[in-house]
Amino acid sequence: MSDELCLSIDLGTGGPKIGLVSLDGEVLDYELHSVTTTYTSDGGATQDPAQWWTIIGESTRRLMDRPDVTRDRVKAVAVTGQYASTVPVDANGLPTGPCLTWLDTRGRDFSRRAIGGPIEGYSPRRILPFVRKSGGGPSPLGADPTGQILYLMNREPEIMSATRWMMEPVDYLTMRFTGVASATHASRLASWLTDNRTLNRYRYDEQLLRIVGIDQRLLPPLQPIGSVVGPVNREVAESLGLSTDTIVITGIPDLHAAAIGSGGTAMYDTHLALSTTSWISCPVPKKKTDALHSIASIPGLTNDSYLIIDNQETGAKSLEWLRALLGGTGTPMRYDEMTALAATSPPGANDVLFTPWLAGERSPIGNKHLRGGFTNLSLTTTTADLIRAVLEGVAANSAWLLGYVEKFAGRPLTPLRLLGGGAQSSEWCQIYADALGREVEQVPEPMVAQLRGAALLAAVSLGRHHLDGVAGLRPRGRTFTPESGVAELYRVRREQFPGLYTRDKKWSRHVS
């Protein structure tokens, strides 16, 4: 079975990874590329979906040129990646405008008109049907597909006149491969426009659509998660060196691919993503919502299960941000150099604290105005202290969230499978174990866990594996346990975060 391959694509906010992964989950080869996000003063945050496709095509051709790869070996294409974003496309799946990413808030005025009100920014009468049916609801900040679609409908008539479908990025790429418009309850989760109480009903909810004023004819047809959308389009197959017998499965969010790639497919098997953003998730048996802390259970890995969803806006991106600042106009340090230098600072970073709210926060507190920073700097503070404070601050923020996630799940969650670019650092993994007070497993090759997860879902779709068996295909990673000598220090750090939030929120609101 290891001879059979999947072309696996993980479209992160920073850019796409494109890999060849065996149907047993072994990553044969991959490429990583960066893309630019364009920000505007009115809250715009866009990317070029045509650029994504160009990069994916060029990378695929290079991967297919490997001497040990033939087109007959590639049995499937699977796409995962960022969600809560919108790509407007025409009837052929070609983009009619830029992708409005999950950071784009230009639809906020239209979202507020639709669901806004006095209770945490919501009208209770309008938001309750969303919570009851979908488990969540559109954001009054407009940073989701509902707000993005409303923005396009009201502010971009030229784009709308050419647009047939409003698609999530993973569904857009799936259509580029197949020519078929499709989506799932999972890929459309951030729209909150489906009744998730019964996951085998593949249609959008008319009441929810009516509340926000979106025509369901703009939304791609729903299919079961992990189902086959169709074969690769002949023209695309010939261009990329693929067989026309290669099937394409429905796109999935990176949340779902991370669960599968980490081996966290059984109930309450927990993973923690340390990527551009960060989250804590596990499969759970039923739909539930904690609106106060932005935690919900959403359509999961099968068409009769759920996954916990939450999100912290800045995860490993904090270290990337610091790296750029320290580099100035010169050559920045490598990440392994930074974490090695951080290890020379003692636990607690000589009392320097860092709050990673560089782009606001969603979970466990929703506040787009919130901003991060360093606390307790002094003349003796070193670069090593700053780096360690960032590592500890991101971990402490996760610890703050974990308490609410465990209450939501109704049990302690351990061990935690750590994945994402930040999880490549053993130093950071140990800090996480200490900060969370939990055993942490470093997922093998954590940078490509989502590529692996998407490929394994394709293997399940092809009947090569059962979902409950894919965890056994992944080798065990290195385990980190909390060090007793720093337990009290990190307990204090965990308890400080709510107070730091209370201190900073008024100031952030005042200056933003």
N, C-alpha and C positions, 0 to 999 in steps of 0.2 A: 504493500500500500504506500510505502514511502516513495515509490517511483511516481506516484500521482501527485500533481501539484495544483495549487490554487494561486492565481494572480490576486494578491491581497493589497488593498489600498486603504491607508489610514490618513484621512485629510484633517490634520490638526490645524489649529488656528495659525500656527507659525508656518505651516506648509505641509505638503503631502509626503508620506512615506509610501514607497511602492516596493513590494517584495514578492518573491516566489517562496511559498510556504508549502511543505508537504501536507497531505491530508491527515498525517499523524501529528502535525503541529510543529515540525522542525523548520526553522527559517533557513532556507538555502542561501538566499542573497537578498539584499534590499538597498535602496537608495533613499536618501533624505534630502529634501529641497526646501528652501525658504521662499515665502511670498510676502508681499508688502500689504499691510493694512493701511488704507487711506482714511485719515481722520479729518473731520471738518468741525468748525466752531459751533455748529448748530446741533451737534450730537451724532453726526454721521460717522460710521465705521464700516468701510466697504472693502471687498476684495474682488479681483477679476476672475470669474469662473472660467473664462476662455483660457486664461493663463494656467489654471489648474489642469485643464484637459491637455494643453500642450506639453506641460511638464510630465504628466502621466504617460502620454504617448511616447515621448522621447525616452523616458526611463524604461518603459515596457520593452521597447525595441532593443535597448541595450541588454536588458536581462534575458530576453529571448535569444540573443546572439551568443549566449554562453554555449560552449561546445557540448556540455552535458545536458542541455535542455532542447527538447523537440516540441513542436506544437501539440503533438498527440499526448504529451505528458500533462499538459495544462487542462484540467477537467472543469475548472470553475473560475469565476471571477466574483469576488466579494468586496464590498465597499463599507467602510466604517468611517467615523470622524465626527467633527463638530456638528452641533445641532442648535436649535433655537435661532436659526438663520434662514434667510429667504433668497432664493434665486428665481427671478422671473424668466420664463423660457417661452419660446413659440411652440407651435404644434409639432415641430420636429425635434424639440428638446434643446434648441440653440438659445443661448442667453440673449435676452432683450435688454438687459441692463446689468449693473454690478450686483454682486451678492451683498445684501444687507446682513452683516454678521450679528452675532448675539450681543455685541457691544453697541449696536446702533440704537439710539433712543429717539430718533426724529419723529416716531409715531406717538410720542407720549401724549400730546394734546388730544389726539383722536382716541387713544385708549382710555383716557380719563373721561371723555365724553360718553364712551360706551359703558364703562364699568366703574368709574370713579365715584368717590363719596367720602364721608367723614370718618369711617372706621378703617384705620390703617391704610387710608387712600382708596378704600373700596365702598361702593354702594352695597349694603348687605343684600338687598332684594335682587340685585343683578349678579352678584358673585356667588351666592349660595347654590344656584343650579350648577355652576361649574364645579364647585367643590364636591357637591353630592354626586355628580355624574363622572367627572374626569379625574377628580382627586386634587386638582389645583385650580389655577385660573390665570388668565392673562395679567401681565404686570401693568399697573398704571404708569410705569416708567417707559412703556413701549418697547422694551428690550426683549422682544420675542416675535414669532411669526405673525401673531395677530396685530401687534402694533406696526410691524414692518409692512404688512399687506395694506393696512389702513392708510399708512403714509403714502404708499405707492398709488393707491386708489385716489387719494385726495391731492397729491402734490406732483405726480409724475404722469400726466396724461399721454405723453408720447410713448413712454414705456408700456403703459397699460394698453394702448391701442394695438401693440404688437404682441402682447402676452396672451398665451393660452393657459399656462399652468404656473402656479406659485409653488416652488418645490424646496424642500430641505436639500442641503448640499449632497448628502449621500444618495438621495433619490434622483437628483440632477445627474450625478455621475453614472448611476445605474441606467438612466435613460440614454445617456450618451453611448453606452455600450450596446444597448438593445433596441433603442428607438421606441420603447414602450414606457408610458407613464405609469408609475406605481408608487405606493407608499404603504406603511404599516401603522398600526396603533403605536408601535415603538418609535418609528422615525418621526411621527407627527406629535409626539408626546408634549412638546413645548408649545403647541398651538392650543392645547386643552379643549379641542373641539370634537372629541369622541367620547361616547359613553363607555367608560372603562369598567363598569360593573359587570358587563358581559363581553368578554374579549373576542368571542366568535361572531360578533355582529360587525361586519366590515363596511360600515358606513359612518358618515359624519352625523352629528346630532343636530337636528333642525332647530331646536330651541336655542342651543348655544350659538349657532350661526346667526340666528335672528337677533340675538342680544347685541352682538358686535357688528352686525351688518355686513357680513361677508357672504358672497355667493359661492355655494359649494362647487359650482361648475369650474371655479378656479383651482380647486384642490384635486390632486391626482387620486385615482381610485385606490382603495385600500385592499391589501392582500394579507394573508397570514405571514407572520414573521418567519424568516428562513425558507419561504417558498421560492420556487423557480419563476423568475420573471420571464425568461425566454433565453434563447441562444444569443451569442454575440452577433450583432449585425454583420452581414457579409463584408461590407465595405470596411468596417472597423477591424474585423478579423484580418483581412488581407493587409491592412495598413500596419497592424501591430505584430503580425506574425503568429496569430492565434488560429486555432481551428474553428470552423463554423459550428462544430459540435460542442464547443465550450459553453456551458450554461452560466447564467448570471443569477445570483440570488438577491432577494430584497436587501436594500441597504439597512444598516443598523447604526444607532448612535455609538460613540466611543464608550459610553457607560456600559452598554451591553457587551461589546467586544472585550472590554477590560475584565468583566466578570468571567467570561469564558476563558480568556487568555490566562487569567490568574489561577484557574482551576476552581473558582468560587461559584459552582453551578448548583450545589445542594442548598437546602434551606439554611439560612443564617451563616453560610460560608462567606466571610467578609473580605473585601479588598479595599485598599486605600490608594487612590491615584495621586501621585505627586508629579503632575505635569504642569503645563502653563497655568491651569487652574487646579483645584484639588477637590476631592469628594471622598465620602465613605459610603459604601453600598454593600448590600447582600440581598439574595432572594428572600422574599417573605410570602406568606400564603394568602394575604388578602389586601384589598384596597383600603388605604387609611391616609389621613392627612393631619399634619401638625402645621397649620397655617401660620401660627405665631413665629415658628422657627424655620419656615421655608423647607420643610421636610415632607415628603409624600411617598407613597408607593405607586408606581406607574406600570404600564404593560411591560412584562418581563421577557424572559428568555424563551418562553413557550406561549402558546395562545390561551393558557389557563393559569398563568402565574404572574407574579409581580416582582419588581425590584425597588429598593429604596433609592430615592433621588434626593440630592441636596447638592449644593455647590458653594465653594469658596473661591471668590473671584481671582485671587492671586496665590498660586502655589509656588512651584519652582521658578516661575517668572520673576519672583523676588530676587533670586540669586542672579538671574540674567540681568536684571535692572542694576544691581550693585556692581556686577562685573563691568558693565558699560561705564558706570560712573568712575570706578577705580582705574579703568583703562585710559580715560581721557581721550586724547587724540593719538595715543600710542597703541601698541599691541596689547590687548587685554590678556589677563592671566587665563590659562586653561582652567576648566572647572575642577579637574583633579588637583591642580595646584592650589586653588582656592580652598577646597575642603581639607587638603593637607595642612595648609596654613591655619585654618580654623581649629584644627586639632591641637595646635600649640597654645590656644587660649583655654583656660580651665572651664569646666562646666559652670554655666552662669555668665560666661563672657565678661568676667570682671564687673558684674552688675549692670552691663549695658542691655537694654531691652529693645526689641524691635517688634512693631505691629505691622503685619503685611497687608494692610488695607489700601493698597496703592490704586485700586480701581473700585473702591467701595466694597461692600460685602453683601452676600445673599443669605448665607446660612452660617451660624444660627440666628443672625440678626440681619434683616434686610435694610440696607442704608447705602444708597448710591453716593451720598455726599461724604461719607466717611473717608478719611485719608490716614495713611500709615506714617510711620516715622521711627526714629531712634529716641530713646529716653535714657537719661543719666549718662550722657557723654561727659568726658572730662579731658583735661590736658594729657592724661596718661593713657587714654584710649588708643588702642592700636588697630591696624588693619585686620589683624587676626581676630580681635574682639568684635569688630563690625561684622565680619563674615560669620563668625560663630553665632552672633546675636540674630542674624538673618535665619540661619538654619534652625536655631531654637525657637524663634518667633513664629515661623511657619508651622513647626511641629506643635507649639503651644496652641496656635489657632485651631489646628486639627483636634487637639485634645479638648478644647472648648466645645467643638462640634460633637465629638464622640459621646460626651455625656448625654446630649439630647438624642442622638441616634440610638443609643442603647435604651433610653427610656421609650423611644418609638418602637424599637424591636421587642421590648419587654424582657431583655436578658443581656448579660455581659457578652461582648463580641470579641472572641479571641480564638486563634491567633488572627492577626491582621496581615493580609498579603499585600506587600507594598510594591507598586509598579510605577512606571513613568520614568522620564529622564532623570528626575531627582533621585530615584531609587537606585541609580547606578553607584551612588556614593555609600560605601559602608559606614562612613562617619555619620552621615545623615540618618541612615537606618538605625544606628545605635541611639542617636538623639531621639528618634521617634519612639523607640522602645522605652526610653527613660521618661520622655515627656508624657506619653500616653499611659504608662504603667501597664503595658501589655506586651506579650510576646509578638514579635514582628518577623515575618518571613520575607526575605528579599527574593521576589520572583526572578527566576533565571532569565537573563536577557530582558530586563524590565522595560527597556526602551522600545521593544517591538512586541510587547505583550498583546497589543490590540491587533497587530497584523496576524498574530497567531490565533487570536480569538475569532476573527472574521473567517479565517481559513477553516477552523474547526467547525464553525457553524455551517460552512459550505459542505464539509465532510458529512455532517449530520443530515443535511438536505439531500445529499447523494446516497444516503444509506450506508455509508462506510462506518459510522459510529453512532452510538446513542448519546444523547446529551449528558446523561448521568454517568457516562464512562469516560468523558474527555479529560476529567481531572486526573485520572490515572495515567494519561499520556505525558503529563508534564513532570520532569524531574524535580525533586525537592530542592528548594533554594536554601541559602544560608539563613539560620535562625538567630535572632538577636533577642536577648532577654534583659529586662530592666536591671540596672546595676544598683544594688542596695545603697551604696555610698552616696548617690546623688538623688535618691528617691524624695527626700524632704525638700530639696531645692526645687525640683521640677513640680512637686505638688504645689508649692507656693506659686510657681510660674502659672500653672493651670488656674489657680484661684485668682490671680491678678488680672486675667484677661477681661472679665466682665467689668471690673473697675476701670481698666484702661479705656474700654469702650465708652463707659459713662463719662469719663473725663474728656474724651476726644470728640464725641459726637456734636456737642454744642459748638465747639470751636470750628469744626469742619463745616458745619451748616452755616456758620456766620461768614466764613471767608469764601465759600463756594458760590 
